[in-house]
Amino acid sequence: MSAMNGGYSSPTADAAFASHRESRNLADGVFSQVFSGWSAWSIAVTLFLSLVAYDQVMYIWNKGSIVGPIFKTPFIGPFLESVNPKFEQYKAKWDSGDLSCVSVFHKFVVIASTRDMARKVLNSPAYVKPCVVDAAHKLLRPTNWVFLDGKAHVDFRKGLNGLFTRKALELYLPGQEEVYDKYFENFVRISQENQGKPVPFMPAFREVMCAVSCRTFVGHYMSEEAVKKVADDYYNITAALELVNFPIILPFTKSWYGKKAADMVLDEFSKCAAKSKVRMAAGGDVTCIMDDWIKSMIESQKYRDQLAKGVAAEKPAILLRAFTDLEIAQTIFTFLFASQDATSSATTWLFQTMAQRPDVLDQVRAENLKVRDGDRHKRITMDMLEAMPYTRAVVKELLRYRPPVLMVPYLVKKTFPITDTYSVPKGSMVVPATYPALHDPEVYPSPETYDPERWITGTAESASKNWLVFGTGPHYCLGQTYAQLNLMLLIGKASLELDWKHHATPLSEQIKVFATIFPQDDCPLVFTNRA
């Protein structure tokens, strides 16, 4: 055995090993000399202080010349403030400069406050893409179309445009009115059960808007029990998708509960997609957005089959592939995500504001009764909605006065030269704000006053650059016409069938931020049937 070992010996290898051992001994010696006498505690403190210094240096470097705190609270930044965001803090940030910044955990955030800065972000797809918030990828799923970029996003979006045409929107009206019939009865019953005393109606408004969204998006494929479950649990999704949240999903945190709720919604929508495919394949009528989309998929496949057989066929306006049930569910979920909180906010403020302005409500009622030829129970049509300029102005002014979407987060794909003197670093979040543009006194005189007339006799309609309620650029809201018509239907129908009284409190005009904005007292109302 010794002879064998001798046969495999190598002077070169032995020399290299000896050199490596000497180098290692030297390094160990240097380390021992440097840290001689240091305790584990001393090393830990030094490492911690080094990380704090690095965090501060990176923040100051990224901040550059824009407005922001001089120093960052180590690691977490203003996270604790963000757990319970205050509208006044947001407004102070917007007022501090065209561009300002904060840094929360690992994320550097730039806020674009002015109209022009916001529009530049929204119209710069080469540099930014929507990111919603960190948790959104986990809740909506990374493969969701809203996270597509460039041509892939444009192509997918083209296939959805047909779901929001005038013809399509009119198909959804009967279902929406059906939901409002039921919930208006609920509003009156809630007030009666509370013996005519005011009840905060914000939760009820969240439920009705979830119900009308589900009816519009998935029709009768979802049971009323499932709709109620989605409406109740969607609160957890909203909480998980707040602008700043803990970056990791841990058990029993907001993000954890939100993920469970999101998975439930996707499962329900997947079941709806399967049912719709069967019904549309059998030649059923379109009654919801899901039907309309799946019918287009079926027609596209028929066209391909005809071509494969060598038979001439008329090509559909948009040629779609066959999406899986989960892909359809993910897309419908984004519609719910885009509409639920925003329309709940608008509905709450709309009922409160109409109660405070009976003169405006009277004009809405008169206009709605006129287009129905004096029959308040006459079902709504698209022609009627388009013949109500005052009701439209009431809704538009509400969306300007209390915009449901305050900010829209974007991820910076590459260093973004947003001004001549400042570039937003790659990997940062840049957040264009909508509120300042919608409350610009040079464009909207007395911006803190609710005044529908500015959209009829004033110049508000011409201020399209400031109208950022639904965004602008390649990612503008697909459902903006649907949202406004839905609110017109809601308040017009309510004006004819209900009376309501708002019991104002000192918090009624104070703004609460919960993904979107609500009155801090959650809008205490009493409803009765209109005689």
C-alpha positions in Angstrom: 0.0 0.0 0.0 2.9 2.4 0.8 4.4 1.6 -2.6 1.0 2.5 -4.2 0.9 5.8 -2.3 4.4 6.5 -3.3 3.5 5.9 -6.9 0.7 8.5 -6.8 2.7 11.2 -5.0 3.2 14.6 -6.9 5.8 17.1 -5.9 3.9 19.9 -7.7 0.6 19.1 -5.9 2.5 18.9 -2.6 4.0 22.3 -3.2 0.6 23.8 -4.2 -1.0 22.4 -1.1 1.8 23.8 1.1 1.4 27.2 -0.5 -2.4 27.2 0.0 -1.9 26.2 3.7 0.6 29.0 4.2 -1.8 31.5 2.6 -4.7 30.3 4.8 -2.5 30.5 7.9 -1.6 34.0 7.0 -5.2 35.1 6.5 -6.2 33.5 9.8 -3.4 35.3 11.4 -4.4 38.7 10.0 -8.1 38.0 11.0 -7.0 37.0 14.5 -4.8 40.2 14.9 -7.6 42.5 13.6 -10.3 41.0 15.8 -8.1 40.0 18.7 -10.0 40.7 21.9 -13.3 41.3 20.1 -16.4 39.5 21.5 -19.2 38.1 19.3 -21.3 41.0 20.6 -18.7 43.6 19.4 -18.6 42.0 15.9 -22.4 41.9 15.7 -22.7 45.6 16.7 -20.0 46.5 14.1 -21.8 44.6 11.4 -25.1 46.2 12.3 -23.7 49.7 12.3 -22.0 48.9 8.9 -25.4 47.9 7.5 -27.1 51.0 8.9 -24.4 53.1 7.3 -24.8 51.4 4.0 -28.6 51.8 4.1 -28.2 55.5 4.8 -25.6 56.0 2.1 -27.7 54.3 -0.5 -30.8 56.3 0.5 -28.9 59.6 0.3 -27.3 58.5 -3.1 -30.7 57.6 -4.6 -32.4 60.7 -3.1 -30.0 63.1 -4.9 -31.5 66.6 -5.3 -35.2 65.8 -4.7 -37.2 66.5 -1.6 -37.2 63.9 1.1 -36.1 63.2 4.7 -32.5 64.0 5.4 -32.0 60.6 7.0 -33.8 57.3 6.8 -35.0 55.4 9.9 -32.7 52.4 9.7 -34.0 49.7 7.4 -37.7 50.2 7.9 -38.0 53.9 6.9 -41.5 55.3 7.5 -43.0 51.8 7.6 -44.8 52.4 11.0 -46.4 55.5 9.6 -47.5 53.6 6.5 -49.3 50.9 8.6 -52.0 53.5 9.3 -51.6 56.0 6.4 -53.0 59.5 6.9 -54.4 61.6 4.0 -52.8 64.7 5.5 -49.3 63.0 5.3 -49.9 62.2 1.6 -51.0 65.7 0.9 -48.0 67.2 2.7 -45.8 65.0 0.6 -47.5 66.1 -2.7 -47.2 69.8 -1.6 -43.5 69.4 -0.7 -42.3 69.4 -4.4 -42.7 68.1 -7.9 -40.7 65.1 -6.9 -40.2 63.7 -3.4 -39.1 60.4 -2.0 -39.1 57.9 0.9 -37.4 54.6 1.5 -39.3 51.7 3.1 -37.3 48.5 3.8 -35.5 47.7 0.6 -37.7 49.9 -1.6 -36.8 53.4 -2.7 -40.0 55.3 -3.7 -40.3 58.5 -5.7 -43.6 60.4 -5.7 -44.4 62.4 -8.8 -46.9 65.0 -7.5 -47.6 67.5 -10.3 -49.8 66.9 -13.4 -46.8 67.0 -15.8 -44.6 64.7 -13.6 -47.5 62.2 -13.2 -48.2 62.2 -17.0 -44.6 61.7 -17.8 -44.5 58.6 -15.7 -47.8 57.3 -17.1 -46.6 57.9 -20.6 -43.1 56.3 -20.3 -43.5 52.6 -20.9 -39.9 52.3 -22.0 -38.8 53.1 -18.4 -41.6 52.0 -16.2 -44.2 49.3 -15.8 -47.2 48.9 -13.4 -46.2 47.1 -10.3 -49.3 47.8 -8.1 -47.5 46.8 -4.8 -45.0 44.1 -3.8 -47.7 41.8 -2.7 -49.7 42.1 -5.9 -47.7 39.5 -7.7 -48.4 37.0 -5.0 -52.1 37.7 -4.8 -52.9 38.3 -8.5 -50.3 35.7 -9.6 -47.1 36.5 -11.5 -48.6 35.3 -14.8 -51.4 37.8 -14.6 -51.8 40.0 -17.7 -51.5 43.2 -15.8 -47.9 42.5 -15.3 -47.2 42.0 -19.0 -45.0 44.6 -20.6 -44.5 46.1 -24.1 -46.0 44.3 -27.1 -47.3 41.4 -25.0 -49.4 43.8 -22.9 -50.6 45.6 -26.0 -51.7 42.4 -27.7 -53.5 41.0 -24.7 -55.3 44.3 -24.1 -56.6 44.4 -27.7 -58.4 41.1 -26.9 -60.2 42.8 -24.0 -61.2 46.0 -25.7 -64.4 44.4 -27.2 -65.7 43.7 -23.7 -66.2 47.4 -23.1 -67.8 48.7 -26.3 -71.1 50.5 -26.2 -72.9 47.3 -27.5 -71.3 45.2 -24.8 -72.0 47.6 -22.0 -75.7 47.7 -22.8 -75.8 43.9 -22.5 -74.6 44.2 -18.9 -77.2 46.8 -17.8 -80.1 44.4 -16.9 -77.9 42.5 -14.5 -76.6 45.6 -12.8 -80.1 46.9 -12.3 -81.2 43.6 -11.0 -78.5 43.8 -8.2 -79.5 47.3 -7.3 -83.2 46.3 -6.9 -82.2 43.7 -4.3 -79.7 45.9 -2.4 -82.0 49.0 -2.3 -84.4 46.8 -0.4 -81.5 45.8 1.9 -80.6 49.4 2.6 -84.2 50.2 3.7 -84.3 47.0 5.8 -81.0 47.8 7.5 -82.4 51.2 8.5 -85.7 49.7 9.7 -83.9 47.1 11.8 -81.9 49.9 13.4 -85.1 51.7 14.3 -84.4 54.6 12.0 -81.1 55.4 13.7 -78.1 56.2 11.4 -75.9 53.3 10.4 -72.4 53.6 8.8 -73.2 52.4 5.3 -69.7 52.1 3.9 -69.5 48.3 4.5 -72.9 47.9 2.8 -71.7 49.9 -0.2 -68.6 47.7 -0.5 -70.9 44.7 -0.6 -73.3 46.1 -3.2 -70.4 47.2 -5.5 -68.8 43.7 -5.2 -72.2 42.1 -6.0 -72.8 44.3 -9.1 -69.2 43.7 -10.2 -69.6 39.9 -9.9 -72.9 40.1 -11.7 -71.4 42.1 -14.5 -68.2 40.0 -14.8 -69.4 36.5 -14.2 -73.2 36.7 -14.4 -75.3 34.0 -12.6 -72.4 31.5 -12.6 -71.6 32.5 -9.0 -74.1 31.8 -6.3 -75.3 34.6 -4.0 -73.6 32.8 -1.1 -70.3 32.9 -3.0 -70.8 36.6 -3.9 -71.3 37.4 -0.2 -68.2 35.4 0.7 -66.1 37.3 -1.9 -67.6 40.7 -0.7 -66.8 39.8 3.0 -63.3 38.5 2.3 -62.3 41.1 -0.2 -61.5 43.4 2.7 -58.5 41.2 3.4 -57.3 41.5 -0.2 -57.6 45.3 0.1 -55.6 45.3 3.3 -52.9 43.1 1.8 -52.6 45.4 -1.3 -52.0 48.7 0.6 -49.1 50.7 -0.8 -46.7 49.7 2.0 -46.9 46.3 3.6 -44.5 43.8 5.2 -42.5 42.4 2.2 -42.8 38.7 3.2 -46.0 36.8 3.6 -46.0 35.5 7.1 -48.8 33.5 8.8 -51.6 35.6 10.2 -50.4 38.8 8.7 -52.4 41.1 6.3 -50.7 39.6 3.3 -51.4 36.0 4.5 -55.1 36.6 4.9 -55.1 38.5 1.6 -53.5 35.6 -0.2 -56.0 33.1 1.2 -58.9 35.4 0.1 -57.3 35.9 -3.4 -57.0 32.1 -3.9 -60.6 31.7 -2.9 -61.7 34.3 -5.5 -59.6 32.8 -8.2 -61.1 29.4 -7.5 -64.6 30.7 -7.7 -63.9 32.6 -11.0 -62.3 29.4 -12.4 -65.5 27.5 -11.7 -67.5 30.3 -13.4 -65.2 30.1 -16.5 -65.8 26.4 -16.8 -69.6 26.9 -16.7 -69.5 29.8 -19.2 -67.5 27.7 -21.7 -70.2 25.0 -21.6 -73.0 27.5 -22.0 -71.4 29.5 -24.7 -70.5 26.4 -26.7 -74.1 25.4 -26.6 -75.1 28.8 -28.1 -76.2 30.6 -25.0 -76.8 34.4 -24.9 -74.2 36.7 -23.6 -75.2 38.1 -20.2 -71.8 39.1 -18.7 -68.2 40.0 -19.5 -67.0 36.4 -19.1 -69.6 35.2 -21.6 -68.6 37.8 -24.1 -64.9 37.0 -23.9 -65.4 33.2 -24.1 -67.8 33.6 -27.0 -65.0 35.5 -28.9 -62.6 32.6 -28.1 -65.0 30.1 -29.5 -65.6 32.1 -32.6 -61.8 32.5 -33.1 -61.3 28.7 -32.8 -64.2 28.1 -35.4 -62.4 30.4 -37.8 -59.1 28.5 -37.4 -60.9 25.2 -37.9 -62.5 26.5 -41.1 -59.2 27.6 -42.4 -57.6 24.3 -41.6 -60.3 22.6 -43.7 -59.7 25.0 -46.5 -63.0 26.7 -46.2 -63.3 30.4 -46.6 -64.5 32.2 -43.4 -64.9 35.7 -42.1 -62.1 36.6 -39.8 -63.1 37.9 -36.3 -62.2 41.5 -35.5 -59.8 40.1 -32.8 -58.4 36.6 -33.1 -58.1 35.1 -29.7 -56.5 31.9 -28.4 -58.3 29.6 -26.1 -57.5 30.7 -22.5 -57.5 28.3 -19.6 -60.1 28.6 -16.8 -57.3 29.9 -14.5 -56.1 32.5 -17.1 -59.7 33.7 -17.5 -60.1 33.8 -13.7 -56.9 35.8 -13.3 -58.1 38.4 -15.8 -61.6 38.7 -14.3 -59.9 39.1 -10.9 -58.0 42.1 -12.2 -61.4 43.7 -13.3 -62.7 43.1 -9.7 -59.4 44.5 -8.3 -59.7 47.6 -10.4 -63.3 48.2 -9.6 -64.1 47.1 -6.1 -62.3 49.6 -3.9 -62.6 52.5 -6.3 -66.4 52.2 -6.9 -67.0 51.5 -3.2 -65.2 54.8 -2.4 -67.1 56.7 -5.1 -70.5 55.2 -4.0 -69.9 56.2 -0.4 -69.0 59.8 -1.2 -71.8 60.0 -3.8 -74.5 59.1 -1.4 -73.0 61.4 1.3 -72.6 64.3 -1.1 -76.1 64.0 -2.6 -77.6 64.0 0.9 -75.7 67.2 1.7 -76.7 68.8 -1.6 -80.5 68.2 -2.0 -80.6 70.8 -4.8 -78.2 68.6 -6.9 -80.1 65.5 -6.0 -83.4 67.1 -7.1 -81.9 67.8 -10.5 -80.6 64.3 -10.8 -84.1 62.9 -10.0 -85.8 65.2 -12.5 -83.4 64.3 -15.3 -83.8 60.5 -14.6 -87.5 60.7 -14.4 -87.6 62.6 -17.7 -85.6 60.1 -19.7 -87.9 57.3 -18.3 -91.0 59.2 -19.6 -92.3 59.7 -16.1 -92.2 56.0 -15.2 -89.6 55.7 -12.4 -89.7 51.9 -12.7 -88.8 51.8 -16.4 -85.6 49.8 -17.0 -82.5 51.7 -18.0 -81.0 51.7 -21.5 -77.8 53.0 -23.0 -79.8 55.7 -24.8 -81.2 56.9 -21.5 -77.8 57.1 -19.9 -76.4 59.0 -22.8 -79.3 61.5 -22.5 -78.4 62.5 -19.0 -75.7 65.2 -19.1 -76.4 66.5 -15.6 -76.2 63.1 -13.9 -73.0 62.5 -15.9 -71.6 65.8 -14.6 -72.6 64.8 -11.0 -70.5 61.6 -11.3 -67.5 63.2 -13.0 -67.4 66.0 -10.4 -67.5 63.4 -7.6 -64.6 61.5 -9.2 -62.7 64.8 -9.4 -63.6 66.0 -5.9 -62.9 62.7 -4.2 -60.8 60.7 -6.6 -60.9 57.0 -5.6 -57.3 56.4 -6.9 -54.8 58.7 -5.3 -51.6 57.2 -6.7 -50.6 54.5 -9.1 -47.3 52.6 -8.3 -44.9 51.8 -11.2 -41.6 49.9 -11.2 -38.6 51.5 -12.8 -37.2 49.1 -15.4 -34.1 51.1 -16.1 -32.7 54.4 -14.9 -35.4 56.9 -15.7 -34.3 60.5 -16.5 -37.5 62.1 -15.3 -36.0 65.6 -15.3 -32.9 67.2 -16.6 -31.3 67.1 -13.2 -32.7 63.9 -11.6 -33.0 60.2 -12.7 -35.0 57.7 -10.8 -32.8 54.6 -10.1 -33.5 51.3 -11.7 -35.4 49.0 -9.4 -37.1 51.9 -7.6 -40.8 52.5 -7.4 -42.1 55.7 -8.9 -45.7 56.8 -7.9 -47.6 59.3 -10.0 -50.3 61.1 -7.9 -53.7 62.0 -9.3 -55.1 64.2 -6.5 -53.0 67.3 -7.1 -53.9 67.5 -10.8 -57.6 67.1 -10.0 -57.4 69.8 -7.4 -55.4 72.3 -9.4 -57.1 75.7 -8.7 -55.8 77.1 -12.0 -57.8 74.4 -13.9 -60.7 73.8 -11.5 -61.6 77.1 -9.7 -62.4 76.5 -6.0 -61.3 72.9 -6.3 -62.4 72.0 -2.7 -66.0 72.8 -3.7 -68.2 70.1 -5.2 -69.7 71.8 -8.3 -71.2 69.7 -11.1 -71.9 72.8 -13.1 -68.2 73.1 -13.9 -68.7 70.2 -16.3 -71.7 71.8 -18.1 -71.2 75.6 -18.2 -67.5 75.7 -17.0 -64.2 74.7 -18.7 -63.6 71.5 -16.8 -64.4 69.3 -19.8 -61.6 70.9 -21.8 -59.0 70.1 -19.1 -58.3 66.6 -20.4 -54.6 66.7 -19.3 -55.7 67.1 -15.6 -58.4 64.4 -15.8 -56.2 61.6 -14.4 -59.0 59.7 -12.6 -58.5 56.7 -14.9 -54.9 57.3 -15.8 -53.4 57.9 -19.2 -51.0 56.3 -21.5 -50.8 52.6 -22.5 -52.2 51.4 -19.1 -55.2 53.7 -18.9 -58.2 52.0 -17.3 -60.1 49.8 -19.7 -63.3 50.1 -17.7 -63.6 53.9 -17.4 -66.8 54.2 -19.4 -68.3 51.2 -17.6 -67.4 52.7 -14.2 -69.0 56.1 -14.9 -72.2 54.6 -16.5 -72.5 52.2 -13.5 -72.4 55.1 -11.0 -74.9 57.1 -13.1 -77.2 54.1 -13.1 -76.8 53.7 -9.3 -77.4 57.3 -8.2 -80.1 57.9 -10.8 -82.1 54.8 -9.8 -81.6 55.5 -6.1 -82.9 59.1 -6.6 -86.1 57.7 -7.9 -86.7 54.9 -5.5 -85.1 56.0 -2.2 -84.9 58.8 0.2 -81.8 59.0 2.5 -80.6 61.3 5.2 -76.9 61.8 6.1 -76.2 62.3 9.8 -73.0 64.3 9.7 -70.3 64.0 12.3 -67.1 66.0 12.8 -65.4 63.1 10.9 -67.7 63.2 7.9 -65.4 65.3 5.7 -62.2 63.9 7.1 -60.6 61.4 4.7 -59.6 57.9 5.7 -57.1 56.1 3.5 -57.7 52.4 3.0 -56.3 51.6 -0.4 -58.7 54.3 -1.6 -60.5 57.0 0.4 -63.6 57.0 2.6 -65.2 59.4 5.1 -63.6 58.6 8.5 -67.1 58.0 10.0 -68.0 55.5 7.2 -71.0 57.6 6.2 -73.9 57.2 8.7 -77.2 57.2 6.8 -80.8 56.3 7.1 -82.7 55.0 4.1 -86.5 54.9 3.4 -88.5 54.0 0.4 -89.5 57.0 -1.7 -93.3 57.5 -1.8 
